[in-house]
Amino acid sequence: MNFRYAEKVDAGLLADVSAETFWDAYNTESILDQDFIKAYIAKTFSEEVIAEELADEEIIYIIPEIESEVCGFLRLLPNSTRENVSGRKPFQISRIYLRKKFWGKKLGSELMERSIEEAIKHNSDVIWLSVWQHNKRAINFYKKFDFRKVGEHLFDLAGSMQTDDLMLKEL
């Protein structure tokens, strides 16, 4: 797998992959109304929103590829914190998205390792993320990398309030 930093020209690509991966991850969850998922995707993953984020120097997008095929992406936020997140220089994994055709191939581990490398490169002492408390597959994945729950917060899924676990790993 090769990694590259996203550029402005990747806004449309990232919008499409964001919508695809978010839909694939959550559309079959019986406790989530699909209308809320669709509304969240439309609001959060538009090409315009992604283009603005790509122009923001505080947001890092990294695109993994296998033979020029995009596998997903990372959205990383250096110096990002939230209540219950300790550390002098926290680093957030805001999104770690992998396209469904690449699930089960151990590529998620490579994305996580790259995220940790970026945090270390930014001299961070902790890395943290937020995960929907019903996403047991993701929670178990994060635990394999020694992330532990440090709190909870509400996540607004386009008007449907959900509870996310905050998970943290010391570096």
C-alpha positions in Angstrom: 0.0 0.0 0.0 1.3 3.5 -0.9 0.3 6.6 1.0 0.1 10.1 -0.3 -1.1 13.4 1.1 -4.3 14.7 -0.4 -4.2 17.8 -2.5 -7.0 20.3 -3.5 -7.6 18.3 -6.7 -8.7 15.3 -4.5 -11.7 17.1 -3.1 -14.2 15.3 -5.4 -12.5 12.0 -4.9 -12.6 12.3 -1.1 -16.2 13.4 -1.1 -17.2 10.3 -3.1 -15.1 7.9 -1.0 -16.4 9.6 2.2 -20.0 9.1 1.2 -19.4 5.5 0.0 -17.5 4.4 3.1 -19.8 6.1 5.6 -22.9 4.6 3.9 -21.3 1.1 3.8 -20.4 1.3 7.4 -23.8 2.4 8.8 -26.7 1.9 6.4 -27.4 -1.6 7.7 -27.5 -0.6 11.3 -31.2 -1.2 12.3 -31.0 1.5 15.0 -30.0 4.3 12.6 -32.6 5.8 10.3 -31.3 5.9 6.7 -32.6 9.4 6.2 -30.3 10.7 9.0 -27.4 8.9 7.4 -28.2 10.4 4.0 -28.6 13.9 5.5 -25.3 13.6 7.4 -23.5 12.5 4.2 -24.9 15.4 2.2 -24.0 17.9 4.9 -20.5 16.6 5.8 -19.1 15.1 2.7 -19.8 17.5 -0.1 -17.0 18.4 -2.4 -17.1 22.0 -1.2 -16.7 21.0 2.5 -13.8 18.7 1.6 -12.2 21.4 -0.5 -12.3 23.8 2.4 -10.8 21.2 4.7 -8.0 20.5 2.3 -7.2 24.2 2.3 -7.0 24.2 6.1 -3.4 23.6 7.3 -4.6 22.1 10.5 -6.3 19.1 8.7 -4.3 16.3 7.2 -5.8 14.0 4.6 -3.8 10.9 3.6 -4.9 8.6 0.8 -3.8 5.0 0.7 -3.6 3.4 -2.7 -2.9 -0.1 -4.0 -1.8 0.0 -7.7 -3.3 3.5 -8.0 -6.7 2.4 -6.6 -7.9 4.4 -3.7 -8.5 2.2 -0.7 -10.0 4.8 1.7 -8.4 7.8 3.5 -7.3 9.2 6.8 -8.4 12.6 8.2 -6.0 13.6 11.0 -6.1 16.6 13.3 -2.9 17.6 15.1 -3.3 19.6 18.3 -7.0 18.6 18.6 -8.5 17.9 22.0 -11.7 17.3 23.8 -12.9 16.9 27.4 -11.4 13.7 28.9 -8.5 13.7 26.4 -5.3 14.1 28.4 -1.9 14.9 27.0 0.3 17.9 26.4 0.0 17.6 22.6 -3.0 15.4 21.6 -3.5 14.2 18.0 -6.9 13.1 16.7 -7.8 10.4 14.2 -10.9 12.1 12.9 -11.6 9.6 10.2 -10.1 6.2 9.4 -12.2 5.1 6.4 -11.6 2.0 4.3 -13.7 1.1 1.3 -15.7 -2.1 1.8 -13.9 -4.1 -0.9 -10.8 -3.8 1.2 -12.3 -4.9 4.5 -10.9 -8.0 6.1 -7.5 -7.7 4.3 -5.5 -6.3 7.3 -5.3 -2.9 5.5 -7.0 -1.1 8.5 -3.9 -2.0 10.5 -1.8 -0.2 8.0 -4.0 2.8 8.2 -3.7 2.8 12.0 0.0 2.4 11.9 0.3 5.4 9.5 -1.9 7.4 11.8 0.3 6.7 14.7 3.4 7.5 12.7 1.9 10.9 11.8 1.1 11.6 15.5 4.7 10.8 16.4 6.0 13.0 13.6 4.0 15.8 15.1 5.6 15.2 18.5 2.2 14.2 20.0 2.1 12.3 23.3 -1.4 10.9 22.9 -3.6 9.9 20.0 -7.3 9.7 20.3 -10.5 9.1 18.4 -14.2 9.0 18.7 -16.3 5.9 17.8 -20.0 5.2 17.8 -20.6 3.1 20.9 -22.6 0.5 18.8 -19.7 0.0 16.3 -18.3 -3.0 18.2 -16.1 -4.1 15.2 -14.3 -0.7 15.2 -14.0 -0.6 19.0 -12.4 -4.1 19.1 -10.1 -3.0 16.3 -9.0 0.1 18.3 -8.4 -2.0 21.4 -5.9 -4.2 19.5 -3.8 -1.0 19.2 -4.1 -0.3 23.0 -6.7 2.4 22.7 -8.8 2.6 25.9 -12.1 4.4 26.6 -11.7 7.7 28.4 -15.1 9.2 28.1 -18.2 9.7 25.9 -19.7 12.5 23.9 -22.8 13.2 21.9 -22.5 13.0 18.1 -25.0 14.8 16.0 -25.9 12.6 13.0 -27.9 15.3 11.1 -30.4 15.7 14.0 -30.2 12.2 15.4 -28.1 12.4 18.6 -25.8 9.4 19.0 -23.3 8.5 21.8 -19.7 8.1 20.8 -16.9 6.6 23.0 -13.7 8.6 23.3 -10.7 6.3 23.0 -7.1 7.3 23.7 -3.7 5.7 23.3 -0.5 7.1 24.9 2.5 7.3 22.6 
